[in-house]
Amino acid sequence: MKYIAYISVVITLFLLAACGGDYSPKPRGYFRITFPEKEYQQFDSICPFTFKYPIYATVTPDNSKDAKPCWLDLNYPQFNGKIHLSYQPITSQKVFNQLVEDARTFAFKHTVKATGIDEGLITYPEKDVYGIYYTIAGNTASSVQFFLTDSSRHYVRGALYFDEAPRLDSIQPVLDFVKKDIDVMIKSFEWK
């Protein structure tokens, strides 16, 4: 009987000692993301351009109140994101210059939160497709922006957005995955 009482006291002391200690909050965990297989389909509509986009994304007309014809959203419902595409016809050199400057301004509006902005030149002279690709690093609302043009009649601007708080550490795998789709879109882009 004494041994049972002694063992009970020792076990109780061990349990009480185990309950103490320093507590530190753990960071919030994120779900594991499973990515679909890469497969692409052709976008072709009344718009004056075509491109390839992934089969796991959907193309819908932009439904904002200021939307114009051929403003599109390439939706990634499984990632809660979209690539917004806006088309503008070029009617003069002044309009073209303003569109290019607007693209630069929109990209550099993120400098408050960005840790860096890289510009890459896009040139596909055989298809008459030119532009600039902006990679925006840091916790910004948009990590990728670009524009494509033929410099005389057509202009398309694209921007990637996620409907989540901009935390780069949590969206980085999805961002890398979608960037590959953007690369395919740009490389397959053609004017009609």
Number of C-alpha atoms within 10 A of each C-alpha: 6 7 8 9 10 11 12 12 12 12 12 12 11 11 11 10 10 9 8 8 7 5 6 6 5 6 6 5 7 8 6 6 10 8 12 11 9 12 11 16 12 14 15 12 9 9 14 14 17 17 17 21 24 22 13 16 20 13 17 13 15 18 11 8 6 7 13 14 12 19 21 21 22 20 20 17 11 12 17 11 20 21 23 20 21 19 22 18 14 18 11 12 12 9 13 20 12 12 18 18 12 13 20 18 11 12 23 15 11 20 14 10 14 17 12 12 16 12 14 11 10 17 17 15 9 7 13 15 22 17 20 20 23 21 18 23 18 20 18 20 20 21 24 23 24 24 24 23 25 19 17 13 14 19 24 20 23 22 23 22 20 19 10 12 11 17 12 16 9 14 17 12 12 16 19 10 14 20 15 12 19 21 14 16 19 23 16 16 21 20 16 10
